[in-house]
């Protein structure tokens, strides 16, 4: 591998998230370029390659890993595949960017971190909220003392359900909305507060709307108590109609701030007829809608991928690592255990024999 020029990137996946990865590299092309994409679904890799001018496409990601010029591979595949893919990528000597959540179990998380360390490659955890411009600005203000001592941080993400069918299958996803989106809020609160130790986790969840589709929860509330006395509140839903809602609230003894990811960058619009695209997860564009502009930039995806490419070149140190993903995985464990027992769960928490975190909710661990 060279230490000069643009980082050559391969993408595993061809769906919604893989498209975001490809578009993010296109928006910030200074540090990296996508040269290959792999997907087992016939025709999908080729379709994504044509859309973005990617020169190579594969139906077997292992064949893509044999391409010598590829230096970094992003994983945009179902959760249950992350661990094996990470091991294969590391064995090929390539750096790893793994979408959230990191994997299914703590054993997998430890193995992923270990294999990347042994092979001398980076394991970077794709948590875009560390790069979301509004949220980064809020953290900068907090770090400058704008709010005094911050005693509570809230992060909320809600819509009416995920894009791909595999999210509804807990054997492939590991859980419901807490696993899918709560991982964002856990990582965000931890990062925003300066990575203090997490003492306890309390969680309530239920399946209120989508019981016909999934054994997973479609609404969850999670409360984290930190060693420094601060509290993190994480609200997530697959049961909210009306499209995506993503926001934070920061409370300090000397101030407060609110950041809504969409409403501050949307155009209130009314249409009798509807139109193409408004915002992620919006079910219709007839009537009132709120089309956003520069959506991926507002989420932080291009900045995230740009940063990871710089890390490969040694220009930056990873802001989101495999260790961050592992901590999130442990909190997810504790969240499902708490929801199953109705009690707070103290960290560290490492139950044995778990295949999917949601087992701790449906069959609480003693």
C-alpha positions, 0 to 999 in steps of 0.5 A, spaced: 500 500 500 502 507 498 502 512 503 501 517 498 495 519 494 487 518 495 486 512 499 483 507 495 476 504 498 472 498 497 464 498 499 461 492 502 453 492 500 449 495 495 443 498 499 441 504 503 447 505 507 452 503 501 449 508 497 450 513 503 458 511 503 458 512 496 455 519 495 459 521 501 466 519 498 463 523 492 462 529 496 469 530 499 473 526 494 480 530 496 482 524 501 479 518 498 476 514 492 471 508 491 474 503 486 470 497 488 463 495 491 461 488 492 454 485 494 451 478 493 445 480 490 445 479 483 445 486 479 446 490 485 453 492 485 453 493 478 447 498 479 451 502 484 457 502 481 454 505 474 451 510 479 457 513 482 462 511 476 465 505 480 470 501 476 469 494 479 464 490 482 463 484 485 458 479 487 463 476 492 466 481 497 472 476 498 474 477 491 474 484 492 479 483 498 484 480 493 484 487 489 491 489 491 490 497 491 484 497 495 486 500 502 480 501 506 473 497 506 467 500 509 462 495 511 454 497 510 451 490 511 447 486 516 449 486 523 450 479 523 455 479 518 460 485 521 464 480 525 466 475 519 467 481 514 472 485 519 476 478 520 476 477 512 478 485 511 483 485 516 486 478 514 487 481 507 491 487 510 486 493 509 483 498 514 476 497 516 470 502 517 464 498 520 457 501 520 453 501 527 452 497 531 459 494 531 456 487 531 452 482 535 455 480 541 461 482 546 465 476 544 465 478 537 467 485 538 473 483 542 475 478 536 474 484 531 478 489 535 484 483 537 484 481 529 485 488 527 490 489 532 494 483 530 494 485 523 496 492 524 490 495 521 485 500 523 478 498 526 474 505 525 466 505 528 462 509 523 458 513 528 456 519 524 453 523 530 461 525 532 461 529 525 454 532 525 455 539 524 450 542 529 451 537 534 459 538 533 457 545 534 453 544 541 459 540 543 464 545 542 460 550 546 459 546 551 467 544 552 468 552 552 463 552 558 457 555 555 452 551 559 456 551 565 456 544 568 452 539 563 447 535 567 443 532 562 444 530 555 438 528 550 438 524 543 432 522 540 431 519 533 424 517 531 421 514 524 416 509 522 421 503 521 427 501 517 429 501 509 431 494 509 427 487 511 433 484 515 432 490 520 425 486 522 429 479 523 432 479 530 436 473 528 440 478 523 439 485 527 440 483 534 434 487 536 429 492 534 430 500 535 435 500 541 440 496 537 438 500 530 438 507 533 439 507 540 447 505 539 447 512 536 444 516 542 449 511 547 455 513 543 453 521 542 452 522 550 458 518 551 462 522 546 459 529 548 460 528 555 467 527 554 467 519 555 466 519 562 465 512 565 458 509 565 455 507 571 448 504 570 443 503 564 436 503 565 431 502 559 424 501 557 421 498 551 415 495 547 413 493 541 407 497 540 406 498 532 410 493 528 408 486 532 406 483 525 413 484 522 418 483 528 419 480 535 424 486 536 422 493 540 419 499 536 420 504 541 425 505 547 427 509 552 434 509 555 437 512 561 445 512 562 448 515 569 455 517 568 460 517 573 461 525 573 454 525 575 451 527 568 445 523 565 444 521 558 437 520 555 436 516 549 429 516 545 428 512 539 422 509 535 420 505 529 413 507 531 413 515 529 409 517 523 411 523 519 418 521 517 425 522 520 426 526 527 433 527 529 434 532 535 438 533 541 437 537 548 443 539 552 442 542 559 447 545 564 446 549 570 448 555 566 445 554 559 441 550 554 441 548 547 437 545 542 439 542 535 434 539 530 437 536 525 432 537 520 427 543 521 433 548 521 435 546 514 428 544 511 423 548 507 416 548 509 412 546 503 405 544 501 403 540 495 397 537 492 400 533 488 407 530 491 414 530 488 420 526 488 424 526 495 423 530 501 427 527 507 429 520 509 423 516 511 418 521 509 412 516 507 409 521 502 410 528 499 403 530 498 400 535 503 405 539 508 412 536 508 419 539 510 424 537 504 431 538 506 437 540 502 445 538 503 442 532 507 448 527 508 452 533 510 447 535 515 448 528 518 455 528 518 457 522 513 461 525 508 465 529 514 466 522 517 468 518 511 473 524 509 476 523 516 477 515 516 481 516 510 485 521 513 486 516 519 489 511 514 494 516 511 496 518 518 493 525 518 488 524 523 487 519 529 480 516 529 475 519 533 470 513 533 474 506 534 472 499 535 473 500 542 467 505 542 463 500 538 464 495 544 462 500 549 456 501 545 455 494 545 456 493 552 450 498 554 446 495 549 446 488 553 445 492 559 439 496 556 435 489 554 437 486 560 434 492 564 428 492 560 427 485 561 428 485 569 425 493 570 431 494 574 437 498 573 443 495 570 450 496 573 456 496 568 461 492 567 456 487 564 458 481 560 453 475 560 455 469 557 452 465 552 448 471 548 447 470 541 443 476 540 442 482 545 435 482 545 435 475 548 436 479 554 429 482 554 425 476 552 429 471 556 432 476 562 439 473 564 440 472 572 
